[in-house]
Amino acid sequence: MSSLKLAESFVSINGEGQQAGALALFLRFTGCNLKCDWCDTAWANEKGAPFELASISRLTGIARDAIEKYDLHCVTLTGGEPLLQEGIDELILALTKLGLRVEIETNGSVDIRPFMEKCRPVFTVDYKLPSSRMERHMFTDNIPLLKEWDTLKFVCGSRQDLYRAAEVIEEYKPLCTVLLSPVFGRIEPAEIVEFMKEKRLGKARLQLQLHKLIWSPDERGV
């Protein structure tokens, strides 16, 4: 049975996405194939980052405990880049069998099709914009695969990012929920709202990271 590199597990509210504000179990895994300029979880991505080598049974045990203690219905697999973990498809299936809504937060560079075969989770797929310096790694074939229960997220750090997000939305016309989220401290949410009005982005939503408004932006485990 596979073991995955678990950096941390905790219960909090979903800070973003379609389930924003709802309690969820978070399973964060180490390692990422990208290095975004504004990454807020770089500590989990660096070589030598601390982790527990956790089996599927160990992880489902954490999930059972969270369900019993908090009566929650959502689990978010995040990172790093969780889709790089060997055995993540087994974990998705096991968590789904517990009755949980399994959401994957993925950076947009990994083909999601192999993770739809055994048991399809809910995907929150990033599109990395110019300020991230990682846009060249985007696997855009993912976008047409996203359904109404999935999310395409643009993390925006500049005016240039906003224009690029509008271009991608116009080109692919995604059927899923589309979120525009500010890089904390780099761009004001009000500027994004005015841009949405200017570009007639009526199907997109502004998304603020609730956990950074409730707790310190650098706080872990929230």
Short mmCIF file of the C-alpha atoms (twelve columns), coordinates in Angstrom:
data_MODEL
# 
_entry.id   MODEL 
# 
loop_
_atom_site.group_PDB 
_atom_site.id 
_atom_site.type_symbol 
_atom_site.label_atom_id 
_atom_site.label_alt_id 
_atom_site.label_comp_id 
_atom_site.label_asym_id 
_atom_site.label_seq_id 
_atom_site.Cartn_x 
_atom_site.Cartn_y 
_atom_site.Cartn_z 
_atom_site.pdbx_PDB_model_num 
ATOM 1   C CA . MET A 1   0.000   0.000  0.000   1 
ATOM 2   C CA . SER A 2   1.236   3.492  -0.854  1 
ATOM 3   C CA . SER A 3   2.560   5.989  1.656   1 
ATOM 4   C CA . LEU A 4   2.304   9.730  1.077   1 
ATOM 5   C CA . LYS A 5   4.452   12.594 2.354   1 
ATOM 6   C CA . LEU A 6   2.111   14.367 4.786   1 
ATOM 7   C CA . ALA A 7   3.344   17.796 5.875   1 
ATOM 8   C CA . GLU A 8   0.395   18.609 8.138   1 
ATOM 9   C CA . SER A 9   -3.248  17.831 8.804   1 
ATOM 10  C CA . PHE A 10  -5.753  20.118 10.474  1 
ATOM 11  C CA . VAL A 11  -9.417  21.105 10.521  1 
ATOM 12  C CA . SER A 12  -10.402 24.662 9.659   1 
ATOM 13  C CA . ILE A 13  -12.716 26.517 7.334   1 
ATOM 14  C CA . ASN A 14  -12.091 26.433 3.617   1 
ATOM 15  C CA . GLY A 15  -10.486 29.786 2.988   1 
ATOM 16  C CA . GLU A 16  -11.334 29.873 -0.711  1 
ATOM 17  C CA . GLY A 17  -13.167 28.017 -3.458  1 
ATOM 18  C CA . GLN A 18  -16.817 27.002 -3.755  1 
ATOM 19  C CA . GLN A 19  -16.815 25.673 -0.174  1 
ATOM 20  C CA . ALA A 20  -15.373 28.868 1.336   1 
ATOM 21  C CA . GLY A 21  -16.448 29.175 4.953   1 
ATOM 22  C CA . ALA A 22  -17.294 25.481 5.384   1 
ATOM 23  C CA . LEU A 23  -15.392 23.274 7.798   1 
ATOM 24  C CA . ALA A 24  -12.956 20.905 6.105   1 
ATOM 25  C CA . LEU A 25  -10.155 18.544 6.907   1 
ATOM 26  C CA . PHE A 26  -6.922  19.647 5.218   1 
ATOM 27  C CA . LEU A 27  -4.243  17.145 4.266   1 
ATOM 28  C CA . ARG A 28  -1.164  18.999 3.043   1 
ATOM 29  C CA . PHE A 29  1.586   17.100 1.219   1 
ATOM 30  C CA . THR A 30  5.181   18.137 0.607   1 
ATOM 31  C CA . GLY A 31  6.795   18.787 -2.743  1 
ATOM 32  C CA . CYS A 32  5.960   20.909 -5.762  1 
ATOM 33  C CA . ASN A 33  7.195   21.055 -9.334  1 
ATOM 34  C CA . LEU A 34  6.730   24.841 -9.516  1 
ATOM 35  C CA . LYS A 35  8.259   27.766 -7.638  1 
ATOM 36  C CA . CYS A 36  5.794   30.638 -7.777  1 
ATOM 37  C CA . ASP A 37  7.145   34.056 -6.919  1 
ATOM 38  C CA . TRP A 38  4.435   34.680 -4.323  1 
ATOM 39  C CA . CYS A 39  4.004   31.130 -2.936  1 
ATOM 40  C CA . ASP A 40  2.556   31.191 0.587   1 
ATOM 41  C CA . THR A 41  3.382   27.551 1.405   1 
ATOM 42  C CA . ALA A 42  7.010   27.468 0.282   1 
ATOM 43  C CA . TRP A 43  7.971   25.806 3.575   1 
ATOM 44  C CA . ALA A 44  6.194   22.615 2.412   1 
ATOM 45  C CA . ASN A 45  7.821   22.607 -1.011  1 
ATOM 46  C CA . GLU A 46  11.496  22.993 -0.246  1 
ATOM 47  C CA . LYS A 47  13.972  20.145 -0.313  1 
ATOM 48  C CA . GLY A 48  14.198  18.744 3.171   1 
ATOM 49  C CA . ALA A 49  10.733  19.965 4.187   1 
ATOM 50  C CA . PRO A 50  9.492   17.985 7.206   1 
ATOM 51  C CA . PHE A 51  6.893   15.301 6.567   1 
ATOM 52  C CA . GLU A 52  5.344   12.137 7.965   1 
ATOM 53  C CA . LEU A 53  5.309   9.142  5.636   1 
ATOM 54  C CA . ALA A 54  1.622   8.301  6.060   1 
ATOM 55  C CA . SER A 55  -0.164  5.207  4.776   1 
ATOM 56  C CA . ILE A 56  -3.653  5.282  3.263   1 
ATOM 57  C CA . SER A 57  -5.010  3.681  6.444   1 
ATOM 58  C CA . ARG A 58  -3.315  6.345  8.571   1 
ATOM 59  C CA . LEU A 59  -4.813  9.130  6.437   1 
ATOM 60  C CA . THR A 60  -8.306  7.627  6.406   1 
ATOM 61  C CA . GLY A 61  -8.001  7.275  10.183  1 
ATOM 62  C CA . ILE A 62  -7.334  11.011 10.453  1 
ATOM 63  C CA . ALA A 63  -10.400 11.582 8.271   1 
ATOM 64  C CA . ARG A 64  -12.624 9.314  10.391  1 
ATOM 65  C CA . ASP A 65  -11.564 11.145 13.537  1 
ATOM 66  C CA . ALA A 66  -12.360 14.509 11.934  1 
ATOM 67  C CA . ILE A 67  -15.786 13.317 10.790  1 
ATOM 68  C CA . GLU A 68  -16.621 12.016 14.261  1 
ATOM 69  C CA . LYS A 69  -15.362 15.097 16.099  1 
ATOM 70  C CA . TYR A 70  -16.606 17.870 13.804  1 
ATOM 71  C CA . ASP A 71  -19.345 16.287 11.633  1 
ATOM 72  C CA . LEU A 72  -17.606 17.698 8.576   1 
ATOM 73  C CA . HIS A 73  -18.215 16.542 5.002   1 
ATOM 74  C CA . CYS A 74  -15.254 17.971 3.057   1 
ATOM 75  C CA . VAL A 75  -11.582 17.108 2.775   1 
ATOM 76  C CA . THR A 76  -9.086  19.225 0.851   1 
ATOM 77  C CA . LEU A 77  -5.896  17.658 -0.492  1 
ATOM 78  C CA . THR A 78  -3.324  20.373 -0.982  1 
ATOM 79  C CA . GLY A 79  0.390   21.036 -1.003  1 
ATOM 80  C CA . GLY A 80  2.738   21.603 -2.534  1 
ATOM 81  C CA . GLU A 81  1.282   19.751 -5.475  1 
ATOM 82  C CA . PRO A 82  -0.787  16.807 -4.202  1 
ATOM 83  C CA . LEU A 83  -1.124  15.149 -7.616  1 
ATOM 84  C CA . LEU A 84  2.615   14.386 -7.536  1 
ATOM 85  C CA . GLN A 85  2.118   12.055 -4.563  1 
ATOM 86  C CA . GLU A 86  2.336   8.382  -5.475  1 
ATOM 87  C CA . GLY A 87  -0.899  6.758  -4.358  1 
ATOM 88  C CA . ILE A 88  -2.999  9.934  -4.319  1 
ATOM 89  C CA . ASP A 89  -5.608  8.178  -6.508  1 
ATOM 90  C CA . GLU A 90  -5.923  5.434  -3.871  1 
ATOM 91  C CA . LEU A 91  -6.410  8.080  -1.203  1 
ATOM 92  C CA . ILE A 92  -9.088  9.877  -3.229  1 
ATOM 93  C CA . LEU A 93  -11.042 6.622  -3.551  1 
ATOM 94  C CA . ALA A 94  -10.659 5.747  0.136   1 
ATOM 95  C CA . LEU A 95  -11.812 9.191  1.312   1 
ATOM 96  C CA . THR A 96  -14.762 9.176  -1.086  1 
ATOM 97  C CA . LYS A 97  -15.881 5.834  0.367   1 
ATOM 98  C CA . LEU A 98  -16.064 7.577  3.756   1 
ATOM 99  C CA . GLY A 99  -18.721 9.881  2.285   1 
ATOM 100 C CA . LEU A 100 -16.451 12.907 2.020   1 
ATOM 101 C CA . ARG A 101 -16.417 15.504 -0.732  1 
ATOM 102 C CA . VAL A 102 -12.790 15.251 -1.859  1 
ATOM 103 C CA . GLU A 103 -11.342 18.459 -3.274  1 
ATOM 104 C CA . ILE A 104 -7.913  18.637 -4.916  1 
ATOM 105 C CA . GLU A 105 -6.044  21.943 -5.005  1 
ATOM 106 C CA . THR A 106 -3.682  21.586 -7.971  1 
ATOM 107 C CA . ASN A 107 -1.282  24.102 -9.481  1 
ATOM 108 C CA . GLY A 108 -2.429  23.710 -13.098 1 
ATOM 109 C CA . SER A 109 0.702   22.048 -14.455 1 
ATOM 110 C CA . VAL A 110 -0.359  18.412 -13.975 1 
ATOM 111 C CA . ASP A 111 -2.705  16.518 -16.310 1 
ATOM 112 C CA . ILE A 112 -5.814  15.740 -14.226 1 
ATOM 113 C CA . ARG A 113 -7.202  13.033 -16.529 1 
ATOM 114 C CA . PRO A 114 -5.459  10.084 -14.783 1 
ATOM 115 C CA . PHE A 115 -7.132  11.132 -11.531 1 
ATOM 116 C CA . MET A 116 -10.629 10.880 -12.993 1 
ATOM 117 C CA . GLU A 117 -10.473 7.155  -13.756 1 
ATOM 118 C CA . LYS A 118 -11.047 5.418  -10.400 1 
ATOM 119 C CA . CYS A 119 -13.060 8.100  -8.634  1 
ATOM 120 C CA . ARG A 120 -13.411 11.702 -9.796  1 
ATOM 121 C CA . PRO A 121 -12.730 14.298 -7.105  1 
ATOM 122 C CA . VAL A 122 -13.626 17.984 -7.208  1 
ATOM 123 C CA . PHE A 123 -10.805 20.017 -8.732  1 
ATOM 124 C CA . THR A 124 -9.657  23.531 -7.931  1 
ATOM 125 C CA . VAL A 125 -7.174  24.203 -10.729 1 
ATOM 126 C CA . ASP A 126 -4.879  27.211 -10.674 1 
ATOM 127 C CA . TYR A 127 -3.854  29.110 -13.766 1 
ATOM 128 C CA . LYS A 128 -0.513  30.701 -12.983 1 
ATOM 129 C CA . LEU A 129 -0.371  34.274 -14.267 1 
ATOM 130 C CA . PRO A 130 2.727   36.315 -15.268 1 
ATOM 131 C CA . SER A 131 3.599   37.530 -11.769 1 
ATOM 132 C CA . SER A 132 4.031   33.919 -10.640 1 
ATOM 133 C CA . ARG A 133 6.764   33.412 -13.284 1 
ATOM 134 C CA . MET A 134 5.332   29.929 -13.856 1 
ATOM 135 C CA . GLU A 135 2.782   30.469 -16.625 1 
ATOM 136 C CA . ARG A 136 4.847   28.516 -19.165 1 
ATOM 137 C CA . HIS A 137 4.174   25.344 -17.170 1 
ATOM 138 C CA . MET A 138 0.374   25.507 -17.432 1 
ATOM 139 C CA . PHE A 139 -1.348  22.407 -18.837 1 
ATOM 140 C CA . THR A 140 -4.274  24.116 -20.513 1 
ATOM 141 C CA . ASP A 141 -5.879  20.856 -21.695 1 
ATOM 142 C CA . ASN A 142 -7.242  20.630 -18.148 1 
ATOM 143 C CA . ILE A 143 -9.552  23.605 -18.584 1 
ATOM 144 C CA . PRO A 144 -12.144 21.991 -20.915 1 
ATOM 145 C CA . LEU A 145 -12.392 19.043 -18.498 1 
ATOM 146 C CA . LEU A 146 -13.652 21.196 -15.622 1 
ATOM 147 C CA . LYS A 147 -17.349 20.900 -14.744 1 
ATOM 148 C CA . GLU A 148 -19.696 23.233 -12.899 1 
ATOM 149 C CA . TRP A 149 -18.678 21.752 -9.522  1 
ATOM 150 C CA . ASP A 150 -14.994 22.449 -10.235 1 
ATOM 151 C CA . THR A 151 -13.110 25.740 -9.988  1 
ATOM 152 C CA . LEU A 152 -10.565 27.549 -12.152 1 
ATOM 153 C CA . LYS A 153 -8.625  30.003 -9.998  1 
ATOM 154 C CA . PHE A 154 -6.524  32.956 -11.086 1 
ATOM 155 C CA . VAL A 155 -4.280  34.363 -8.363  1 
ATOM 156 C CA . CYS A 156 -3.630  37.959 -9.426  1 
ATOM 157 C CA . GLY A 157 -0.716  40.080 -8.293  1 
ATOM 158 C CA . SER A 158 -0.752  42.885 -10.835 1 
ATOM 159 C CA . ARG A 159 -2.754  44.673 -13.516 1 
ATOM 160 C CA . GLN A 160 -0.907  42.593 -16.111 1 
ATOM 161 C CA . ASP A 161 -2.188  39.462 -14.376 1 
ATOM 162 C CA . LEU A 162 -5.759  40.708 -14.595 1 
ATOM 163 C CA . TYR A 163 -5.517  41.307 -18.343 1 
ATOM 164 C CA . ARG A 164 -3.983  37.865 -18.865 1 
ATOM 165 C CA . ALA A 165 -6.736  36.222 -16.809 1 
ATOM 166 C CA . ALA A 166 -9.365  37.949 -18.952 1 
ATOM 167 C CA . GLU A 167 -7.646  36.638 -22.099 1 
ATOM 168 C CA . VAL A 168 -7.624  33.058 -20.805 1 
ATOM 169 C CA . ILE A 169 -11.284 33.271 -19.783 1 
ATOM 170 C CA . GLU A 170 -12.233 34.598 -23.205 1 
ATOM 171 C CA . GLU A 171 -10.197 31.927 -25.021 1 
ATOM 172 C CA . TYR A 172 -11.377 28.863 -23.091 1 
ATOM 173 C CA . LYS A 173 -14.806 29.972 -21.834 1 
ATOM 174 C CA . PRO A 174 -14.666 27.583 -18.866 1 
ATOM 175 C CA . LEU A 175 -17.893 25.957 -17.721 1 
ATOM 176 C CA . CYS A 176 -16.741 25.794 -14.106 1 
ATOM 177 C CA . THR A 177 -16.697 28.469 -11.415 1 
ATOM 178 C CA . VAL A 178 -14.019 31.095 -12.170 1 
ATOM 179 C CA . LEU A 179 -12.327 32.886 -9.268  1 
ATOM 180 C CA . LEU A 180 -10.073 35.946 -9.264  1 
ATOM 181 C CA . SER A 181 -8.061  36.081 -6.058  1 
ATOM 182 C CA . PRO A 182 -5.587  38.812 -5.051  1 
ATOM 183 C CA . VAL A 183 -2.048  38.020 -3.956  1 
ATOM 184 C CA . PHE A 184 -2.179  39.182 -0.363  1 
ATOM 185 C CA . GLY A 185 -0.547  42.608 -0.080  1 
ATOM 186 C CA . ARG A 186 0.214   43.066 -3.805  1 
ATOM 187 C CA . ILE A 187 -3.077  44.225 -5.305  1 
ATOM 188 C CA . GLU A 188 -6.201  45.692 -3.748  1 
ATOM 189 C CA . PRO A 189 -9.454  43.709 -4.065  1 
ATOM 190 C CA . ALA A 190 -11.229 46.899 -5.129  1 
ATOM 191 C CA . GLU A 191 -9.007  47.095 -8.211  1 
ATOM 192 C CA . ILE A 192 -10.060 43.579 -9.194  1 
ATOM 193 C CA . VAL A 193 -13.733 44.493 -8.796  1 
ATOM 194 C CA . GLU A 194 -13.326 47.521 -11.061 1 
ATOM 195 C CA . PHE A 195 -11.511 45.364 -13.608 1 
ATOM 196 C CA . MET A 196 -14.335 42.810 -13.550 1 
ATOM 197 C CA . LYS A 197 -16.770 45.607 -14.332 1 
ATOM 198 C CA . GLU A 198 -14.536 47.038 -17.048 1 
ATOM 199 C CA . LYS A 199 -14.085 43.674 -18.806 1 
ATOM 200 C CA . ARG A 200 -17.665 42.474 -18.242 1 
ATOM 201 C CA . LEU A 201 -16.538 39.424 -16.282 1 
ATOM 202 C CA . GLY A 202 -20.008 38.752 -14.994 1 
ATOM 203 C CA . LYS A 203 -19.467 35.011 -14.606 1 
ATOM 204 C CA . ALA A 204 -16.298 35.357 -12.541 1 
ATOM 205 C CA . ARG A 205 -16.151 35.927 -8.795  1 
ATOM 206 C CA . LEU A 206 -13.777 37.821 -6.555  1 
ATOM 207 C CA . GLN A 207 -12.355 35.447 -3.947  1 
ATOM 208 C CA . LEU A 208 -10.615 36.654 -0.802  1 
ATOM 209 C CA . GLN A 209 -8.607  34.201 1.295   1 
ATOM 210 C CA . LEU A 210 -10.737 34.090 4.438   1 
ATOM 211 C CA . HIS A 211 -8.082  32.428 6.563   1 
ATOM 212 C CA . LYS A 212 -5.744  35.393 5.969   1 
ATOM 213 C CA . LEU A 213 -8.450  37.807 7.099   1 
ATOM 214 C CA . ILE A 214 -9.276  35.817 10.243  1 
ATOM 215 C CA . TRP A 215 -5.739  34.853 11.290  1 
ATOM 216 C CA . SER A 216 -2.268  36.173 10.624  1 
ATOM 217 C CA . PRO A 217 -1.323  35.737 6.938   1 
ATOM 218 C CA . ASP A 218 1.675   33.652 8.037   1 
ATOM 219 C CA . GLU A 219 -0.252  31.398 10.426  1 
ATOM 220 C CA . ARG A 220 -0.021  27.653 9.720   1 
ATOM 221 C CA . GLY A 221 -2.654  25.025 10.401  1 
ATOM 222 C CA . VAL A 222 -5.602  27.320 9.809   1 
# 
